[in-house]
Amino acid sequence: MTDELSLAADFPPVTETEWRKLVEAALKGADFDKRLVSRTYDGLRIEPLYPRAAGAKPVAGRKPGAAWSVMQRVDHPDPAAANAQALEDLENGATGLTLVMAGSTNANGYGLDPSPETLARVLEGVKLDAGIRIDFDQGPAGFSVARHFADLVRAQNLRPDAVDAAAGVDPIAAFALSGHSKFSWNELSTDFVAAARELQERGFRKSFAAADGRTIHNAAGSEAQELSFAIASAVEYLRAFEKGGVSPDIARDMIYFRLSADADEFLTIAKFRALRKLWARVEEASKLTPKPAYVAAETAWRMMTKRDPNVNMLRTTIAVTSAGLGGADSITALPHTVALGLPDAFARRLARNTQLVLLEESHLAKVTDPAAGSGAIEELTKKLCTAAWNKFQEIESHGGAWMALENGFIQSSVASVRSERQQSAARRKDAITGTSDYPNLSETVAVTLDVAKVAPIKGTTPAITVQALPRARLAEPKVAAEALLAARELLQGLIMDVDASPRAISRKFYFWKGRAKRMIRRLPAA
């Protein structure tokens, strides 16, 4: 046993009061809150200094010391090419595959055909019982794809309990993102439970329904909104299972969660920890002894940029780190060129290796909940739990997740946060490195695969239509993009006119500065 190493033992202890006096002197009369205190989009106050959280315990999550599953997206429309990608990923370190179906809101215009022939071809040569995770990012044909996969497992003479698969069925998120449904929730929930029970009878007893918070994150919602929507969706599914005769203890194993991980490291860690605490509270209310749910992470779509996409690698690395430290069971890293088109082998390799380096060289999975005891993260986790629970109760007061979408409550709540985020991005309050800040004026066009996008799947006339939640990147709004382009032209013009007179350069500077300001002022009307 080694002696405890006290690095600050030779220094006298310092109280918070003494620290505050030094800070006040350095601020020279400036407002402490404005300079050193920040707030999240949920209005949560983040202090510059926190004491250690006494008596804190690790949040129960991923198995202690176990690595998270390194997931890789499989979304090439050509089944043979998709199969080649999947095999290459698995041979080079991936431990799971996320099969993105055509029509999925996360397919970016690509994705796999939902036919059984395509599914069999894509998974040809993949040893489904070798401990790899198979997760489906479902499109409109979610129920049938789950059945096709069950048929494939049976055709290969595999035991269902030896296959780690997640069906990813999420009709609530599909309704939120498409804005329409052929059936009411009462009608749809009957088919939902019937499909789940069918798979259960065939031996697939876990991870049928996905409660997907990415729906809110992709629409630029807040962290508490993302958590509350995921919990509200899971509760809606619990109720449907109970109504269909499935006991709560069995039903909770059929539900898993998905969250987005972005480049706000501490907030992402706290969000993943908060989800587990919130779900434990739901389990207790259901008279169940809490046990860790399966939580899948995907790096955030909304933080990806088309300009200087290499910076996306940095954002993704922070996001993977945050989700891993926050206890995610699996992580899907979006390739850095995903906003430009279908990523090539190089981009896929980088996405995969980002996780492998963090696992194998940085050993991030070796410590269970390393954030436990951190005053800042413990406090942020607690505040997120409170804010998310309050928002969850608001959703419940509107009749649950589905009805809150039908009456527009969720859409309007998210829209107000989205507007605030877009204005902050356009005004550079929230810097987008490589786009609004430190643009690379000599960047070269990134390479993506030359593959045509898949035609949208034509649906039947919907019985219910609501406002759909958008899926947008923060660097994407038109007016903000014009303002950023003006700033780029300003920089390029000044650089190109190095031989011009100082007076000419000054005139040009103020011309472009004024143009950028006028464009930014137009943002609220965009």
N, C-alpha and C positions, 0 to 999 in steps of 0.2 A: 504494500500500500504506500502510495507516494504522499508526501506532505502537501498541504494546500498551498498553492502559489498565490501570494497576495501582492499583486503588482504595485498597488498604491500604499503599501505598508509604511514607506518612508516619508509619506506626505501627511500633514495634519488633516483631520476630517473637515469637510466644508459643508455648511448647512445651506439649505435652499435660500434662506434669507440673505446670507452672504453672497451667494451667486446672483441673487436678484439685484443687490446693490451694485455689483460690477456691471450687470447688464444695463441698468438704468444710467450708469455713468457713460457707458459706450453709446447708448441711444441718444444722449444729449438732448433730452426733452421730447424725442419722438414717441409716438403712441406705441406702447408695448404690444397691444393686440393687433394693430395694423401691420407691424413689422415682423412679429415672431409667431403669431397665432394664425393657423390656417383652418379652413372649414371645408368639409366635403360637400357634395351636391345634395346630401341629406341634411345639411346644416350642422353636422357633428363637429364639435370643436376639437382641434388637435393642438396640444400644447407643445412648446419647444423642449420641455424637460419633464420627465416622469421618474418617480422613485420606483424601486423594484417592487413588484407585486408580491406581497407576502402571502404565503399559504396557497399559492396557485398550483393547480394540478394539470398534467397533460390532458388534452382533449382526446378521448378514445376515437381512433380512426383506423388508418392502415395498420396492418400487422407490424408490430415493433421490429425495426431493422430490415423490413422487406422493401424491395424496390417497387416503385410504381410501374405499371405497364406502359411501355413505350409504344404508343399507337401511331400508325401511319395511315393517312387518308388514301383510299383507293377510289378514284373518281373518273378515270379515263373511260370515255364512252365505248371504246373498242374493247370487247371482253378479252381478246388475246393480249392486247397491250396492258390492260389492267392486271391480268394474271402475271405477266412478266414483271410488272412493277411490284406486285405483292410478294412474289417469290424473292425478288432482289432485296426488298425491305427486310423480310424475315431472315434471309441469309446474312444480312449485314447489321443485325442488332435489334431490329424491331421485335417486340414481344406481343404485338397485337395489331389488328387491322380494323379501321373504321370504314365500312362499306357505305359510300355515299350514293344514295339512289337518285336517279333523275327525277326532277320535280321537287326535291328537298329544298327547303329555303336556304340551306347552307351549301348547295351544290354549285353556286356561282355560274350556272348555265351549262354545267357538264353533268356527270353522274352516270350511274349504271342503269340499264334497262331492268325493270322489275320482273322479268320472265324467269322461269326456273332454268331454262337453257343458259341464259347469261350468268346466273348465279353459279351454276355447276362449272361453267368454263372459267370464271374468274377465280374460283377456289380450287381449280384443278392442281393437284400436286401439293396442296396445303394440308398438312397433318392437323386436322381439327382437334384431335385428342392429345396434342403434344404440349398442352399448357399455355397456348396462346389465347389471347382475348379476341373475340369477334364481336364488334359492335356495329349496329345498323343506324345510319343517319337516314331516317325514313322519309319517303315522299308520300304521295296520296295512296299508294297501294300497300300501306304498312302491314295490314292483317295478312294479306296474301303472301308477301315476302317472308314473313315469319313462318308461315306454313310451308313455303317452298324450302326454307332452310331446314326445317324439321324433316321433310321428306329426304333431303340430301343426306342428312345425318343417318337416317334409317337405311338409305341405299348403300351407304358405306359400312353398314353393320357396326356402327359405333354406339356406345352407351350414351344417352343424353346427359347423364350426370358427369360424364368424362369430358364434356365439351363446355368450355367457358364462353357462353354466348349471351348477348344482350339484344333483345328484339328492338328496342328503341321506339316502341309505339307510343305516340304522344299526340292524341287528337286535339287536346286543348291548345298546344303550341301551334299545331297545323292550322287551327281555326284563327288564332291570333295573327299569324303571319300571312295567311291567304286572304283573310277577311270574309270568308264564306264557308258555308257548310250545307251539305245536301240534307242533313238530318238535324233534329233537335238533340240536345244532350241526353234527354231521357231515352230517345231511340238509339242514339249512337253508343251510349254507355252499355246497353244490352249486348250489342255486337262486341264491344270492347271486352266485357267480362266473358262472353262466350268464347272468344278467341284465346283469352288467357287460360281459361279452364281447359280448353282443348290441348294447348301446349303443355299444361301441367299434367294432364292425363297421359301425355306422350313422354313424360319424364323431364320436361324443362320446367323447373320449379322456381327459378330466380330471374330477376332482371327482365321483366316483360315490359313494363311501362316506364318511360323516361319522364321525370319531372324536370323540364328544361328551362333554367334561368337565362340561358343564352338569348332567348327570345327577347327579353327586356334589355339585356346588355347591348345586343346588336342594334337596338332602337335608340341607343344613347341614354337609357334610363340610369337611375342611381343604383348603388350597391344594395341599399335596403329594399328598393323596388324589385331588384333581381331576386333577392332572397325570399321576399314575401310571395312573389309569383310562383317560384319553385315549390315553396311549402304549400301554398294554396292549391296548386295542381296536384301535388301528392295527396293532400287531404281529400280532394275531389275523387281521386282514384280509389282511395281507401273506402270512401262511402259507396262508390259503385261496386266494389268487390263485396262489401258487407251486404249491400242490397241483393247481390247475386248469390249470396250464400257462402262466400269465402270468409273464413275467420280472419280477424285482424292480424293474428300472429303469422299466418301463412301469407296474407296479402302484403304485408310490409316487405317481405323478401322478394316480392314480384315488382317492387318499385325501386328505382335508383335515380340518382340526381346527375344533372349536368350543369356546370357553371363555366363562365368565361373567366380567363385569367389575363390581366393586362399589365402594363408597365408601371402601375402604381404598386410598388412592392408590398409595403406594410398594409395597405388597404386590402389587397388581394389575399394576403395571408390571413388577415382578420376575417375576411368574408368566408373563406373556406372553413375556418374554425367555427364561425357563428352558425353556419348551416347545420353542422352536427349538433350544436347545442339546441337550436330551434327544433330540429327533428326529434331530439330526445324528449323535448317538452311535449310534442304531439304524441309520442309513444306513451308517455306517462299519463296524458289525458285520456288515452285509449286503454288505460289499465294494462299496459304492456311494460315489461322490464326493458329499458333501452339497450339497444345493441347497435354497433356502428353500421350505418348504411353505406352502400357503394356510391362513391362520388367520382364522377369523371370530369376532367377539365379539358378545355380547348383554349388555345391562345386566342386573344380577342380579334375579331374581324374589324371592329371599329377603329382600332389603332393602326391598321395597316395603311401604307401610302403607296402611290404609284411613283411619285418623284423620289429619287434617291432610295430605291427599295432596299439597298444594302443596310440602311439603318434599321430596317425591320428585323434584321438578325439580332440587334441589340435589344429591341423591344421584346422579341420572342424569348430571348435568353432570360430576361428579368421575369417575364410571365411564367415560364417553366419553373424557374427557381421558386417563385412565390407559391405556385400551386403545389409543388413538391413539398415545400416546408409547411404549407398549410394542411397537408395530409391527404392530397388527392390520391385515389387508387389507380387512376390511369390518366395520361396526358396526351393530347393530340396537339402537335405543334404545326401551325400553318406555315408552309414554305414562304420564304420572303418575297417571292414574286407572285403570290396568289392573287393580288389585286390587278395584275396586268394580264393574266390569262392562265392557262393550264400549266403548272410548274413542270420543268424538265427534271431529268435525273439528278443534275447537280443541286438544284434547289431542294429536292426531296432528300438528298443525302445530307445536306446541311441541317434541315429540320430534324432529321433522325439523330445526327451526331451531336446536336445541341443537347439533347437529353442524355445521350450516352456519356458525354464528357462530364456532365453534372453528376451522373450516377456513379460512373466508374473511376473518375479522377478526383472529383470534389466530394464524393461520398455523402451527398445530401440526404440520402434516405436512411442513413445509419442511426440517426437520433430521432426518437419519437417526439413529435411536437416540440421542436427546439425553441419555439417562441413562448412556451409556457414560462411564466414568471417575469416576462418583459413587461414593465409597467405600461409602456406605450401600446403594445399590441393587445395586452389583456384589457386595457381600458377601451381601446377601439373595438375589440370583439364584443365587449359588454354593451357599448353604445349601439353597435350595429344590431345586436340581438333585440334590444329594446325598440329601436326604430323599425326594424323589419317586422317584429311581432305586432306593433301598432298598425302597420300598413296591411299585414295579413288579416287583422281583425276588421279593417275597413273593407277589404275584399269580401270577407265573410258576411259583413253587414249588407253587401250588395247581392247576396245570394250565392257566393262562391266564385271560383275563377271563371267558369264558363259564362255565368250571368253577368259578371263584372265586365266581361268583354262585350257581351250583347248590348249592355246599356252604355258602353263607352267609357266607363269609369277608369279602367286601366289605361286605355289609349290617351285620355286627356291628362292623366297624371304623368305619364311618361313624356308626353309632348312638351310639357312645361320645362322639364329637366333637359330635354333634347335642345330646345331653343336656347336655354342658358349655356349649354355646352358649346353649341355652334357659335354663339356670339363670343364666348371666351376664346375659342380657337381662332376666329377671324381677327380678334383684337390682340392676339398673341399673349393673352393672359395665360392660356394653356398652350405652351409652345409645342410645335410639331417639328422636331429636329429633322433637317433635310428638306423641309417644305416651307414652313413659315420662319424658321430660324436656321441659320447656317446652311443655306441652300448650296448644293454642289453645282456650280455653273458649268462644269465641264463633264457632267455625268454622261455615260453612254447608256443606250437603251438595253434593258435587261432582256435576256433570252427566255422565251417561253415556247411551249410546243405549238406547232401550227395545226391545231385541231378545231374543227367547227363546233360551235355550241349546239347543244341538243334542243330541238324544238320543244316548246312547252307542251305538257300533256293536257289535252282538251278534256275538261270536266263537264258534267251535266249541269243543268240550271240549278243554282243553289236555292235552298229553301230559306236560308238565313244569310243576310249580308250585313257586315259591319265594317267600320274603318280598320284597315289592315295596319299592323305595326310595321314600320319600315325597317330595312336592314341597310344601314348606311355607315360609311366611314367618316370620321370627324374631319378629314381633309377633303371631303367630297363636295360640300355645298357650293353651288355655282358662284354666288357673290363672293364668298370667302376665297374661292379659287381665283377669281378675277383680281381680287385685291392682292393676293400673294403673287400673281403673275406680274402685276404692276411693280411690286417691290423687286422682283427678279429683274425686270427690264431696267429699273432704276440702277441696280448694281451693275448690270451688264453695260449699260450706257456709260456709266462713270468710268468703268474699267477700259472700255474701248476708246474713250476720249481723253486718254492720259496726256496727249499733246495739246489739248485745248487750253484756252486761258482759264485762270481761276474763276473769273466772272462768268464765263460760259458754263463751266461745270456747276457753279452755284445756281444759276438759273435753271439748268436741267434738273438738278437735285430737287429744288422746290416745286418744279412742275410735276414730277413723278410722285413726290411726297403728297401733294394736294390731291392727285388723282387717286392714290391709294386710300386716303382718308375718306374721300367722297364715296368710294365703293364700299368701304367698311360701314359707313353710316347707313347705307341702303340695306344692310343685312337683315334687320328685324322684319322688313317687308318682303323678304325673299321666301 
